[in-house]
Every structure is written in structure tokens, then in C-alpha cells.
Amino acid sequence: DNIRNKLDIGVVVLASSFGDKASIIAMATKSALEKGIHCGNIVKKAAAMCGGGGGGRPDMAQAGGKQPEKIDEMFSKIDEII
């Protein structure tokens, strides 16, 4: 929330790994939502790259995966995903 609240318009995507699990979260500003951003769709595609799935609301979504070693690759393609 703190990162998102500092933006006028944007999408925040964070990921972490713990053991053999990847966790991904995406949040969007109100202005980004007005332009058609849907965080549920973003995390669904991002998690698929990490061997998992998830989803959520347009403004905030969470996902998980079983291949945390793919997080860097996922972030290298996050602009395409968004």
C-alpha cells in the first residue's frame, strides 16, 4: 500500500520466495484501473511463469507458484504481462 500510494498512476508487482514456493502480489492505482489494468489478470500470467496460479480483484491480487527460481525471468517479462 505504501508504494502504491506514492504513485499517481502505476502498477506495483512484488514477488518473494520461501523454500520451494513463490509468492506474487500486484496492486494498481485508481488511475491505472481507469486505463483498464486488472491485477487479477497480471498475477495469473505472472504466476503461470512460476509454475502456479492465482487471481483477484482489478485493484489487488495474489498468486503463488512452485518454481521460485523463475521469479527473475518473470520480472524480465513483467512489462509485456502488464
N, C-alpha and C positions, 0 to 999 in steps of 0.2 A: 504494500500500500504506500509506503514512504517513497519508493522510487516512482511509482505511477503518479503520485500526487505532485511530483516535481516537474512533470511533463505537461505541456499544453496539448500536444497530440502525440500519441505513440502507443506502442505495444511493448510490454516487458515480458521476456521469456527467461525463466531461470530453470536450471537443472542441477541435480546433485546425484551422487552415487553413494550407496551404502552397501557394502558387501557385493552381492550379485544383483542388486536392484538399482534401477534408475528412477528418479522422480522428476517430473516436469510440471511446471506451472506457468500459465500465461495470464496476463491481466492487460486490459486496454483502457485507455482514457475514453471519456464520453465522446470527445471529438472523433476519435478513431472509430468508435461504434457507429457514429453517424455516417462515416465513409464506407461502412459495410464490413468492418472487421468482426470476426466471430472467433473468440478464443477457443471454443469447443472444437472447431474445425482445425485450428492451428495445433493444439496439443494432440489431437487424434493422429494427424500426419506425422508430427514430431515423434510421438511415442512409437508409431509403426517402424520408424527408422531404428529404434532402440529395442525392437522385439516385444512391443507391448501395445497397450491401448488405453483409451480414456476419453474424456469429453467433459462437457459442461456448458455453462451459460455463455452468451456472447461476451460478457464483461470479465469473466474469470472461469478458468477451467484447470483441471489437474489430470495427470496421467502418470502411468508407470510403465516400466519396461524391464526385461530380463537380460539386456545387453548394455550395461552401463559403459562399456568400452566404446560404444558408438556415439556417446554424447558429443564428443568433439566433431565428429562427422555431421551429426545432426545440426550443430550450430553453424557449421560451414555452409549449410543449405537453408538456414532459417529465413533468409530474405526471400528465397524462392517459395518457401512454405507460406509465409505471410502474404 
